[in-house]
Amino acid sequence: MKKPALRKNRLKTLEFNETNWTKKSRNIGEYIFRRLSLDQSNKNLQNIRPIHQMSKLVITSKEINSYVNDYLKMVDKRRNTEYVEKINAKLFRNSSELDIDFPDYLGHS
């Protein structure tokens, strides 16, 4: 095994694409656990980074902080999507109830 200080890109943050498993997390603890599980089982990451002696983790506290930020973004995106769908449903429901007669001069030319 190479010396930890000489490994290339050992502190480079990995690009993460949300999986179906992480998206289904019900709370932040579950989300962080799932992200930790995925990163700890990543063999490439284990070969690049040294394992912390006390915690036996290959990830850093900065990455755990990024997990929290990713979770908050995911929840915010989910809430915004639900809000937009709720507003659209109300608009479509109310638009069918409206009976608007537009004047002829507003028609197509």
N, CA and C of each residue as an Amber inpcrd file, in Angstrom:
protein
   327
   0.8520000  -1.1810000   0.0000000   0.0000000   0.0000000   0.0000000
   0.8960000   1.2420000   0.0000000   0.5200000   2.2190000  -0.7480000
   1.2860000   3.4480000  -0.8320000   1.1680000   4.2260000   0.4670000
   2.1090000   5.1180000   0.6630000   2.0410000   5.9760000   1.8350000
   0.8680000   6.9400000   1.6680000   0.0560000   7.1710000   2.7170000
  -1.1330000   8.0270000   2.6030000  -0.8290000   9.4320000   2.0940000
   0.2890000   9.9980000   2.4920000   0.6030000  11.3660000   2.0920000
   0.9380000  11.4620000   0.6080000   1.2910000  10.3490000  -0.0200000
   1.7060000  10.3770000  -1.4200000   0.5990000   9.9620000  -2.3830000
  -0.5520000   9.5720000  -1.8740000  -1.6560000   9.1630000  -2.7410000
  -2.2310000  10.3600000  -3.4690000  -2.4860000  10.1940000  -4.7510000
  -3.0280000  11.2900000  -5.5540000  -4.5240000  11.4240000  -5.3250000
  -4.9850000  12.6600000  -5.2950000  -6.4140000  12.9840000  -5.1780000
  -7.0880000  12.3320000  -3.9730000  -6.3690000  12.1730000  -2.8920000
  -6.9590000  11.4810000  -1.7490000  -8.0130000  12.2990000  -1.0300000
  -7.9620000  13.6140000  -1.1390000  -8.9450000  14.4620000  -0.4700000
  -9.9420000  15.0760000  -1.4380000  -9.9230000  14.6120000  -2.6680000
 -10.8530000  15.1160000  -3.6680000 -12.2700000  14.6540000  -3.3230000
 -13.2190000  15.6030000  -3.3650000 -14.6020000  15.2220000  -3.0750000
 -15.1960000  14.5030000  -4.2840000 -15.9700000  13.5060000  -3.9910000
 -16.5690000  12.7110000  -5.0570000 -17.8880000  13.3160000  -5.4960000
 -18.1780000  13.1860000  -6.7720000 -19.4690000  13.6220000  -7.3120000
 -20.4850000  12.5350000  -6.9800000 -21.6140000  12.9400000  -6.3910000
 -22.6100000  11.9510000  -5.9890000 -23.9130000  12.2020000  -6.7090000
 -24.4640000  11.1510000  -7.2700000 -25.7930000  11.1930000  -7.8730000
 -26.7300000  10.4720000  -6.9250000 -27.8260000  11.1260000  -6.5960000
 -28.7840000  10.5410000  -5.6650000 -29.2840000   9.2030000  -6.2010000
 -29.3170000   8.2330000  -5.3180000 -29.8540000   6.9300000  -5.6730000
 -31.2860000   6.8380000  -5.1640000 -31.9970000   5.8620000  -5.6300000
 -33.3640000   5.6530000  -5.1810000 -33.3770000   5.3580000  -3.6740000
 -32.3520000   4.6400000  -3.2220000 -32.2400000   4.2770000  -1.8120000
 -32.0640000   5.5070000  -0.9290000 -31.2270000   6.4550000  -1.3570000
 -31.0200000   7.6540000  -0.5460000 -32.2090000   8.6040000  -0.6360000
 -32.8850000   8.6330000  -1.7730000 -34.0450000   9.5100000  -1.9200000
 -35.1980000   9.0970000  -1.0110000 -35.2700000   7.8150000  -0.6860000
 -36.3610000   7.3200000   0.1390000 -36.1130000   7.4950000   1.6400000
 -35.0460000   8.1730000   2.0030000 -34.7470000   8.3900000   3.4180000
 -35.8390000   9.2230000   4.0630000 -36.2650000   8.7960000   5.2490000
 -37.3540000   9.4840000   5.9370000 -36.8690000  10.6270000   6.8230000
 -35.5840000  10.5980000   7.2050000 -35.0480000  11.6700000   8.0390000
 -33.5610000  11.8290000   7.7590000 -32.9760000  12.8350000   8.3710000
 -31.5760000  13.1560000   8.0800000 -30.6290000  12.0790000   8.5880000
 -30.9490000  11.4550000   9.7060000 -30.1040000  10.3880000  10.2280000
 -30.0300000   9.2060000   9.2870000 -31.1690000   8.8270000   8.7620000
 -31.2330000   7.7160000   7.8150000 -30.4730000   8.0610000   6.5390000
 -30.6230000   9.3050000   6.0830000 -29.9310000   9.7470000   4.8710000
 -28.4130000   9.6910000   5.0690000 -27.9340000  10.2170000   6.1960000
 -26.4890000  10.2260000   6.4560000 -25.9720000   8.7980000   6.5790000
 -26.7290000   7.9310000   7.2590000 -26.3260000   6.5320000   7.3730000
 -26.1880000   5.8880000   5.9950000 -27.1300000   6.1480000   5.1240000
 -27.0790000   5.5500000   3.7910000 -25.9180000   6.0780000   2.9730000
 -25.6720000   7.3750000   3.0690000 -24.5260000   7.9470000   2.3510000
 -23.2130000   7.4110000   2.9060000 -23.1160000   7.2970000   4.2410000
 -21.9180000   6.7240000   4.8550000 -21.7020000   5.2910000   4.3750000
 -22.7720000   4.5350000   4.3400000 -22.6790000   3.1400000   3.8990000
 -22.1620000   3.0460000   2.4660000 -22.6800000   3.9000000   1.6040000
 -22.2420000   3.8760000   0.2050000 -20.7770000   4.2640000   0.0760000
 -20.3670000   5.3180000   0.7740000 -18.9810000   5.7770000   0.6460000
 -17.9990000   4.8300000   1.3230000 -18.3790000   4.2530000   2.4610000
 -17.4870000   3.3280000   3.1480000 -17.2810000   2.0380000   2.3540000
 -18.2680000   1.6470000   1.5480000 -18.1360000   0.4220000   0.7670000
 -17.4940000   0.6600000  -0.5980000 -17.1480000   1.9000000  -0.8980000
 -16.5090000   2.2520000  -2.1650000 -15.0440000   1.8050000  -2.1320000
 -14.7180000   0.7750000  -2.9010000 -13.3590000   0.2040000  -2.8920000
 -12.3200000   1.1880000  -3.4290000 -12.6900000   1.9840000  -4.4160000
 -11.7430000   2.9720000  -4.9510000 -11.3660000   3.9850000  -3.8830000
 -12.3480000   4.4180000  -3.1150000 -12.0900000   5.3810000  -2.0520000
 -11.2220000   4.7560000  -0.9670000 -11.4330000   3.4910000  -0.6730000
 -10.6290000   2.8080000   0.3430000  -9.1730000   2.6750000  -0.0930000
  -8.9450000   2.5660000  -1.3940000  -7.5720000   2.4530000  -1.8910000
  -6.8500000   3.7900000  -1.9130000  -7.5960000   4.8780000  -2.0220000
  -6.9860000   6.2030000  -2.1260000  -6.7380000   6.8200000  -0.7530000
  -7.6900000   6.6650000   0.1350000  -7.6200000   7.3690000   1.4200000
  -7.1830000   6.4590000   2.5640000  -6.5020000   7.0720000   3.5180000
  -6.1710000   6.3050000   4.7220000  -7.4080000   6.1610000   5.6100000
  -7.4750000   5.1030000   6.3760000  -8.5880000   4.8840000   7.2840000
  -8.2500000   5.5410000   8.6160000  -9.1850000   6.3120000   9.1260000
  -9.0050000   6.9550000  10.4230000  -8.9210000   5.8670000  11.4860000
  -7.9190000   5.9450000  12.3460000  -7.6530000   4.8590000  13.2860000
  -8.7650000   4.6440000  14.3130000  -9.3290000   5.7220000  14.8520000
 -10.3280000   5.5590000  15.9080000 -11.7250000   5.2540000  15.3610000
 -12.1250000   5.9460000  14.2980000 -13.4770000   5.7690000  13.7770000
 -13.5700000   4.7190000  12.6730000 -12.4340000   4.3710000  12.0830000
 -12.3710000   3.4220000  10.9630000 -13.1200000   3.9350000   9.7320000
 -13.2290000   5.2590000   9.5940000 -13.9020000   5.8680000   8.4540000
 -12.8840000   6.3200000   7.4140000 -13.2910000   6.2840000   6.1550000
 -12.4460000   6.8240000   5.0910000 -12.9440000   8.2060000   4.6670000
 -14.0680000   8.6280000   5.2040000 -14.6070000   9.9420000   4.8550000
 -14.2420000  10.9490000   5.9360000 -14.3690000  12.2230000   5.5870000
 -14.0000000  13.2910000   6.5190000 -15.2430000  14.0050000   7.0390000
 -15.0360000  14.8380000   8.0330000 -16.1590000  15.5920000   8.5980000
 -16.7310000  16.5770000   7.5840000 -15.9090000  17.0650000   6.6780000
 -16.4040000  17.9710000   5.6310000 -17.3880000  17.2500000   4.7180000
 -17.1350000  15.9870000   4.4640000 -18.0560000  15.2190000   3.6170000
 -19.3680000  14.9490000   4.3320000 -19.3170000  14.7080000   5.6240000
 -20.5540000  14.5240000   6.3770000 -21.3580000  15.8140000   6.3520000
 -20.6710000  16.9400000   6.4480000 -21.3530000  18.2360000   6.3340000
 -21.9770000  18.3950000   4.9500000 -21.2960000  17.9260000   3.9210000
 -21.8720000  18.0030000   2.5680000 -23.0730000  17.0720000   2.4400000
 -23.0850000  15.9550000   3.1750000 -24.2540000  15.0710000   3.1910000
 -25.4690000  15.8220000   3.7300000 -25.2470000  16.5650000   4.8100000
 -26.3420000  17.3370000   5.4070000 -26.8500000  18.3720000   4.4110000
 -25.9230000  19.0720000   3.7550000 -26.3260000  20.0660000   2.7540000
 -27.0750000  19.4220000   1.5870000 -26.6130000  18.2670000   1.1420000
 -27.2950000  17.5510000   0.0610000 -28.7020000  17.1360000   0.4810000
 -28.8380000  16.6870000   1.7310000 -30.1510000  16.2910000   2.2320000
 -31.0950000  17.4870000   2.2640000 -30.5990000  18.6230000   2.7490000
 -31.4400000  19.8230000   2.8160000 -31.8590000  20.2780000   1.4200000
 -30.9530000  20.2040000   0.4590000 -31.2970000  20.5530000  -0.9250000
 -32.3460000  19.6020000  -1.4850000 -32.1850000  18.3040000  -1.1950000
 -33.1240000  17.3140000  -1.6860000 -34.5190000  17.5490000  -1.1120000
 -34.5900000  17.8260000   0.1980000 -35.8800000  18.0660000   0.8450000
 -36.5030000  19.3550000   0.3210000 -35.6770000  20.3850000   0.1310000
 -36.1870000  21.6530000  -0.3920000 -36.7310000  21.4800000  -1.8030000
 -36.0100000  20.7360000  -2.6210000 -36.4620000  20.4790000  -3.9900000
 -37.7700000  19.6930000  -3.9880000 -37.8520000  18.6930000  -3.1050000
 -39.0720000  17.8830000  -2.9990000 -40.2580000  18.7400000  -2.5680000
 -40.0440000  19.6170000  -1.5900000 -41.1280000  20.4870000  -1.1140000
 -41.5620000  21.4740000  -2.1810000 -40.6050000  22.0480000  -2.9030000
 -40.9460000  22.9810000  -3.9790000 -41.7420000  22.2890000  -5.0730000
 -41.3590000  21.0680000  -5.4170000 -42.0730000  20.3160000  -6.4340000
 -43.5000000  20.0190000  -5.9800000 -43.6440000  19.5900000  -4.7200000
 -44.9800000  19.3080000  -4.1840000 -45.8270000  20.5740000  -4.1460000
 -45.2110000  21.7100000  -3.7940000 -45.9390000  22.9760000  -3.7310000
 -46.4240000  23.3810000  -5.1170000 -45.5610000  23.2770000  -6.1030000
 -45.9370000  23.6390000  -7.4760000 -47.0560000  22.7250000  -7.9720000
 -46.9530000  21.4320000  -7.6870000 -48.0090000  20.5050000  -8.1060000
 -49.3340000  20.8310000  -7.4230000 -49.2690000  21.2160000  -6.1710000
 -50.4800000  21.5650000  -5.4240000 -51.1260000  22.8250000  -6.0030000
 -50.3100000  23.8250000  -6.3050000 -50.8120000  25.0720000  -6.8990000
 -51.4080000  24.7900000  -8.2730000 -50.7070000  23.9910000  -9.0820000
 -51.2190000  23.6640000 -10.4240000 -52.5370000  22.9110000 -10.3450000
 -52.6560000  22.0100000  -9.3940000 -53.9070000  21.2640000  -9.2430000
 -55.0560000  22.2030000  -8.8880000 -54.7950000  23.1740000  -8.0130000
 -55.8360000  24.1470000  -7.6570000 -56.2000000  25.0180000  -8.8500000
 -55.1960000  25.4380000  -9.6090000 -55.4600000  26.2880000 -10.7690000
 -56.2890000  25.5470000 -11.8070000 -55.9300000  24.3080000 -12.1070000
 -56.6700000  23.5510000 -13.1080000 -58.0760000  23.2320000 -12.6380000
 -58.2180000  22.9550000 -11.3560000 -59.5390000  22.6580000 -10.8210000
 -60.4230000  23.9090000 -10.8960000 -59.8540000  25.0650000 -10.5450000
 -60.6140000  26.3130000 -10.5670000 -60.8430000  26.8220000 -11.9790000
 -59.9380000  26.5460000 -12.9090000 -60.1070000  27.0450000 -14.2750000
 -61.2600000  26.3410000 -14.9830000 -61.5230000  25.0990000 -14.6150000
 -62.6500000  24.4040000 -15.2430000 -63.9760000  24.9650000 -14.7440000
 -63.9690000  25.5580000 -13.5610000 -65.1850000  26.1390000 -13.0110000
 -65.4750000  27.5150000 -13.6000000 -64.4370000  28.1640000 -14.1200000
 -64.6070000  29.5020000 -14.6730000 -65.2050000  29.4080000 -16.0660000
 -66.1910000  30.2360000 -16.3090000 -66.7920000  30.2890000 -17.6370000
 -66.6150000  31.7160000 -18.1350000 -65.5300000  31.9230000 -18.8470000
 -65.1910000  33.2700000 -19.2730000 -65.4920000  33.3980000 -20.7590000
 -66.2700000  34.4320000 -21.1020000 -66.5260000  34.7430000 -22.5040000
 -65.6350000  35.9090000 -22.8890000 -64.6830000  35.6370000 -23.7560000
 -63.8030000  36.6920000 -24.2090000 -64.4750000  37.4250000 -25.3660000
 -64.2960000  38.7370000 -25.4370000 -64.8680000  39.4890000 -26.5620000
 -64.2670000  39.0340000 -27.8880000 -65.0030000  39.2520000 -28.9590000
 -64.5630000  38.7980000 -30.2850000 -63.2790000  39.4870000 -30.7350000
 -63.0820000  40.7320000 -30.3040000 -61.8910000  41.4490000 -30.7590000
 -60.6310000  40.9260000 -30.1100000 -60.7240000  40.0530000 -29.1040000
 -59.5300000  39.4480000 -28.5170000 -59.1890000  38.1160000 -29.1540000
 -59.9740000  37.7160000 -30.1640000 -59.7550000  36.4420000 -30.8460000
 -58.5430000  36.5210000 -31.7530000 -58.2820000  35.4200000 -32.4230000
 -57.1470000  35.3640000 -33.3490000 -57.4640000  36.1470000 -34.6000000
 -56.4170000  36.6780000 -35.2120000 -56.6070000  37.4490000 -36.4270000
 -56.4140000  36.6180000 -37.6540000
